[in-house]
Amino acid sequence: MPKTTQLRTYTVRDGLLDEWVGRWRDEIAPLRLELGFAIGGAWIDRERSQFVWLISYDGPETFAERNAAYWASPERKAMNLDPDDYLVSTDDRTVEERY
């Protein structure tokens, strides 16, 4: 499968940006990496209460298949983390590298 990269922008509920970033850094990102994803960077925009990151997958499955495996994994379920508790909205865009 060709490499797929998504630019993800999450608008985080007021007052929860730092907590969200901590959970993403300590729980979500390590599991994503363990399951074969690559993270191209992560940024916060405090003024807009947004968290922005790049995630890629370049493996034998499609991005969608591997993403479904992430959500179905016992490790993800054990996080007891509902994104709706933190996120007001999400914008996931599949992007292509050009420079």
N, C-alpha and C positions, 0 to 999 in steps of 0.2 A: 504494500500500500504506500502511496505517496505521503510525505510528511504533511501533517495538518497542524496549523497554528491558529489559536484563537486569542484575540484581545478581549479580555473580560473586564468590564467596568461595573462595579457594584456600588450602589448608593446605600450607605449604612445608616441605620436609625440613629437619631441624635443621641450623643453621649456614649455610643457603643463602638466607635471606631477603633480605639486602642484595644478593647477586649476582643473585637473581631480579628484584628491583625494578629494578636497573640495566639488565638486559637488556630488561625490559618497557618501561622509560622510553626506552631508546635504540633499540630495534629494533621491538618489537611495537606500541607506541602510535603511532609515526609512520606505520607501514604501515596500521594500522587507520584513521587519519585520512585518509591518502591515498586509501583505498578507500571513503570516504564515511561511515564511522562517526563518531559523536560520543562523547566520553568525558566523563561527568558528574562524575568525581572518582575518586580512588584513595587508599586508606588502608592503613596497616599496623597490625596488632595484634601487637606483639612477644611479648606474654605467651602468645599462642596460636600464634605463628609463622604468622600468616595475612595474606594480601594480599586486599583487598576493593576492587572497582571497579564502576563503572556504565558500561555501553556501550549505545549506542542506534544504530538505523538507521532513517532515514525517507527512503526512496527508491523507485524504480520496482520493485525486486525485493523479495522477502520477506527477512526477517532471515536465515533459513536459507540461502537462495540466495546472499546476499551473503557470509555466513560461509563457505560452501563455496568461493566465489571467492577469499576471503582465504587459505584453506588450500591451494588449488591454485596460487596465484600463484608465479611464479619467485622473487620477492623473499622470500616466506615460506620457500620451500625452501632458498634461499641462506643463511638464518640458521643452518642446521645446529643447530637448537634443538629438542630433544625435551622437551616439558613433563614427561614422566614422570621425567626426570633431576632435576627440581626439585620437582615437586608430589606430595604424598601423596594428596590428594583434591581434588575440585572440587565446588562446589555452584553451579549456574547456575539462577537463578530469573527468569522473565519477570514483570516488575512493572508496575503502572500508577500513574501520578502522581496523587495525590489530596491536596489540602490546601486 
